[in-house]
Amino acid sequence: MAKIAGESGRGLPAKGQFKGNVGRVMMKQEHFMKEAIRQAKKAYALDEVPIGCVIVLDDKIIARGYNRRNTDKTALAHAEIAAIKKACRAVGDWRLEGCTMYVTLEPCQMCAGAIVQSRLTEVVIGCMNPKAGCAGSILNLLEMDRFNHQVQVTRGVLEEECSVMLSQFFKDLREKKKEQKKKME
Amino acid sequence: MAKIAGESGRGLPAKGQFKGNVGRVMMKQEHFMKEAIRQAKKAYALDEVPIGCVIVLDDKIIARGYNRRNTDKTALAHAEIAAIKKACRAVGDWRLEGCTMYVTLEPCQMCAGAIVQSRLTEVVIGCMNPKAGCAGSILNLLEMDRFNHQVQVTRGVLEEECSVMLSQFFKDLREKKKEQKKKME
């Protein structure tokens, strides 16, 4: 297992808090998923669908991203694409081998494609997207044998928190639309 | 059929040169594919795999792109992604409805995904990529019923020219590598 970074602040908690390797991996995954959720909340604050992601190398966050599709007026402004762009800058290469992405929602076909093209080693997903996800729902682009790269995938880390955040966003949106409609009448 | 733009310079040749609608559509497709090939040659000049693309709205090129993956050190620097980014800026929206992309090589999973996410209406492809293409070879992400958008696809426009350009590039590359090896001995 790779070296565990920083023991204080937003680094990982001290060793020994969770016993055994499985507990340690789970703790690490939840730690970085919380950072991805922090990113998603930035999207929420902009009235964007709350999706966030971080990319981690050697237990350090090297890139962050959140959905800004409406704000930036481009479908390329998905959280994963923004983070991949920054991660490439951080490592100085188009290959992100050794990197792990933590993302609050199952990636779409474009982002799953970008993950494979960038040769990320691992992706950790919060909740699934049964209607459009391409990491196991509609398709599984991350683990396709016919591509020249396959990604290791973990699903369901802080699933409920990621899922509730999205449901709440769409509930808010419906209520806002109702209010606007009332004002128009 | 949409209005045909400019009759001189790099616009479309005068009406009447090709008789009938089929001839006119073919002429238009070849015209814009030539512009995509011009972009691919810019990649070639940088020792990048020669792939180029243009995006057309109302018979006018609104965005151009060519592969710069090694130069820019990111897998996001594929021709199609660069062109989509510029096209979104040109139309001021993340939706590229009504736009047609002309691309010299069948898009990969990331670019095909970006095309669907950006809701491009049509894609015209030069040559296919049997080992990695996702517009009919490995997968067909552009015409999948299960996504919320399907793209109209035309394949094989100036196919030989696009294909020969790629073969020549890889032949050059092999020769360069041989020469380097000789120098090292």
Chai-1 contact restraints between the chains, C-beta under 6 A:
chainA,res_idxA,chainB,res_idxB,connection_type,confidence,min_distance_angstrom,max_distance_angstrom,comment,restraint_id
A,R69,B,W94,contact,1.0,0.0,6.0,A-B,restraint_1
A,K73,B,C88,contact,1.0,0.0,6.0,A-B,restraint_2
A,K73,B,G92,contact,1.0,0.0,6.0,A-B,restraint_3
A,K73,B,D93,contact,1.0,0.0,6.0,A-B,restraint_4
A,K73,B,W94,contact,1.0,0.0,6.0,A-B,restraint_5
A,T74,B,C88,contact,1.0,0.0,6.0,A-B,restraint_6
A,T74,B,W94,contact,1.0,0.0,6.0,A-B,restraint_7
A,A75,B,W94,contact,1.0,0.0,6.0,A-B,restraint_8
A,A75,B,Q117,contact,1.0,0.0,6.0,A-B,restraint_9
A,A75,B,S118,contact,1.0,0.0,6.0,A-B,restraint_10
A,L76,B,K85,contact,1.0,0.0,6.0,A-B,restraint_11
A,K85,B,L76,contact,1.0,0.0,6.0,A-B,restraint_12
A,C88,B,K73,contact,1.0,0.0,6.0,A-B,restraint_13
A,C88,B,T74,contact,1.0,0.0,6.0,A-B,restraint_14
A,G92,B,K73,contact,1.0,0.0,6.0,A-B,restraint_15
A,D93,B,K73,contact,1.0,0.0,6.0,A-B,restraint_16
A,W94,B,R69,contact,1.0,0.0,6.0,A-B,restraint_17
A,W94,B,K73,contact,1.0,0.0,6.0,A-B,restraint_18
A,W94,B,T74,contact,1.0,0.0,6.0,A-B,restraint_19
A,W94,B,A75,contact,1.0,0.0,6.0,A-B,restraint_20
A,Q109,B,G113,contact,1.0,0.0,6.0,A-B,restraint_21
A,Q109,B,L141,contact,1.0,0.0,6.0,A-B,restraint_22
A,M110,B,G113,contact,1.0,0.0,6.0,A-B,restraint_23
A,M110,B,A114,contact,1.0,0.0,6.0,A-B,restraint_24
A,M110,B,Q117,contact,1.0,0.0,6.0,A-B,restraint_25
A,G113,B,Q109,contact,1.0,0.0,6.0,A-B,restraint_26
A,G113,B,M110,contact,1.0,0.0,6.0,A-B,restraint_27
A,G113,B,G113,contact,1.0,0.0,6.0,A-B,restraint_28
A,A114,B,M110,contact,1.0,0.0,6.0,A-B,restraint_29
A,Q117,B,A75,contact,1.0,0.0,6.0,A-B,restraint_30
A,Q117,B,M110,contact,1.0,0.0,6.0,A-B,restraint_31
A,S118,B,A75,contact,1.0,0.0,6.0,A-B,restraint_32
A,I138,B,R146,contact,1.0,0.0,6.0,A-B,restraint_33
A,L141,B,Q109,contact,1.0,0.0,6.0,A-B,restraint_34
A,R146,B,I138,contact,1.0,0.0,6.0,A-B,restraint_35
